[in-house]
């Protein structure tokens, strides 16, 4: 629309055209139709009927408010600590192109609370896997289309459901800072003045770093 106006006016203003292009790109990044959020019980009920790797991927996608493609690419090396009460994941060692900023406050996640013991058991049972599951985002959609109760959901329904769940928990009085929802969901525009990216770059032990970043406070509610 803006480019058409410039052409009609005979204006050759490159900065304005560049702005118009960037605005189109920003709009494209925010879909008008959002995936339907999946409830936790619906997701976990389905996951428990699947193979161990798919079950683990579904549980992790929920507990970390992540995209399916992110958890599917996890290897055993991403799990820096696995106990029955705490599982710590370092996203920075994902394959290039998926890991994002390795010094982001979203780099680490501490999984605690419901499902943690089951997640730890599945991680141990799968041994030294290089990729958690070969089921792609499209593959998950195909699995769900085969089940009438799941057909309305997409792979993005898991992340959306987890975020909705946390927002509802906070609104109901859960005691965690709301900016931790954005941190867990890896929304990179987080501006809350906590640990600086440069400070993260200087740390050497990922386990205390993960705990300092406080994602356990929100995963405990998922």
N, C-alpha and C positions, 0 to 999 in steps of 0.2 A: 504493500500500500504506500509506504513512504517513498520507495524508489519510483513508483508511478507518479507521485506528486512532483518529485524532483524533475522527472522527465517532462512532465506537462509544463512546468515552469521554465524549462530550459536551464535548470541549475545543474552544474557539474561539481557538486560539493562532496569530495571523497570522504572527509571525516563524518558527515551526516550519513552517507551511504554505509560506511563501516558500522556506525551506531545502529542503523536499521538492521544490518545483518546480525549483529550481536543480539539484538532484541528478539529476532526470529529464533536464534539458537537457544536463548534462555527459555522462550516459550515451549520449544520442542522438548526441553529437558523435563518439563512438568506436565505429565499426561493429564488430559481433562477427565478421563475415566479411570478411576483408581480401582485396584484389585479389591475384592471383598475380603475383609479381615476374617481369618479363620480362628475360631475359639480354641483354647488350649486343649480341652478335653477331646474335641473332634480330631485335632491333629495327632495327639498322642494315641488315641484309640486306633487311628489308621496306622500309625508308625509301628505299633506293637504287633501288627499282622504282617510286617515286611521282613526282609532279610536284616541281619544285624547291622550291616553297613548303612542301609537306607534308614533304618530306625535311628541309628546314631546321628546321621546327617539331619534328620528331621528334628530330633531333640536339640541338637546344637544350634540349628537355625533359629529355633524358638528361644532358647536360653540366651543367645547372643544377639538377638534381633538382627539377623544377617540375611543376606540373599542366599538362595540355594547354591548358586555358582561359587560363592565364597567358601561355604563349608564343604562342598563336594571336592574342592581342590586341596583340602587340608591333608597333610601327611602326618605320620607319627611324630616327626620332628617338631611340628607346631605345638605339641602338647608338652610344655616345660615342667608341669607338675600334675600328677594324677593321684588323688586320694579319694576316699569315699565321701569326703565332705568338701573338697575343693579341687577344681580342675582349672588350670591356668593355660590359656592359649595365647601364643605370640603370632599375630597376623603378619608380622614383618618378614617372615621367612616363606610366605606364599610365593608361587612362581611369579616372575617378573610380569608386570602388567595387571596383577590382581592385588598386590600388596599395598599400594598407595604410599603415603609418606611414612617411612619406617620410624620417624621420630614424633609422630602424631600422638596426642593423648588417647586416641582410640586404638593404638597399636596393641595393647594388651587387654585381655578380659579375664576376669576371675568368675568362674561359674560356681555358685553356691545354692543352697536351698533345694526346693523340689527337683526331682529328676537327677540330681548330681550323682548319687550312688549308682544309678542305672547307667549313666553316661560313663562313669569311671570303669564300670564292669565291662561295658562294650568296647571301650578303648583298649583295655587289657586283652580282651578276647580276640581282637582283630590283629594283634601282633604288630609287626613293623611295616604297616601299609605305606605306600608312596602316594596314593590318592584315595581319599576316603570312599568315594563311589564313582562309578562310571556313568551313573544316571545324570544326564544333563538337565538343564532347566526345561527344555522341550520334552525330555523323557519323563520328568515328573508330571508335567501337564498331561501327557498321554496316560500315565497310570491313573491319574485322578479322573480323566474323562471316562475311564472304564467303570467307574463306580458312581452310581446315581447320586449318592449323598455327598460326593466330592466335586461334582462337575462344575459347580459355580466358582471354584477356587483356582488360582494360578500360583505359580511358584512365589510370586511377590506377596501372596496372601499371608505367608508365615511372618515375614518381617512386619507387615502392617498390623497383623493380629497382636504380635508381641508389643509393639509400640502402643497400640490402643489399650492393651492390658495394663501397661505401666502408667499411662496417663490416668486411667480409671482408678488405679491403686493410689496414685498421688492425690487425686481429687477426693478419695475416700479417707485420706488422712495418713497415708504411709509416710514414714519419716525418712525421706531421702531428698537431696537437692534435685530440683527438676532438671538442671543442666546435665545430670548424669544420664538421662534418657537419650539425649542427643549424642553423648559420648559413646554409649553402648551401641547405638545405631550407626555409628561411624559417619555422622553428619559433620562434614569437615569445616563448617562455618562456626563451630563452637568458639565463643569469644570469652567465656568465663575465665577470670584471671586466676588460674591455679598453676599447675606445673607447666613451665615453658617448654616448648619443643627442644630448645637448646639444652635444657637441663636433662631431658630424656636422652639426648645424644651422648651426654657425659656418663650416664649410668652403665654399669657393667653386669649387674646381676638382675635378670628379668623378673625374678620372683618377688622381691620386695618392691620393685617398681610397679608391678601389676597391682599389688595391694595398695600402694600409695594412690594409684589412679582411681580407686574406689568403686569400680564397676560391680564389685560384690554386693554393694548396697542395693543395686537394682535387680541383678540376676536372682537375688534371694526372693524376689516377688514374682518370678516367672515360672 
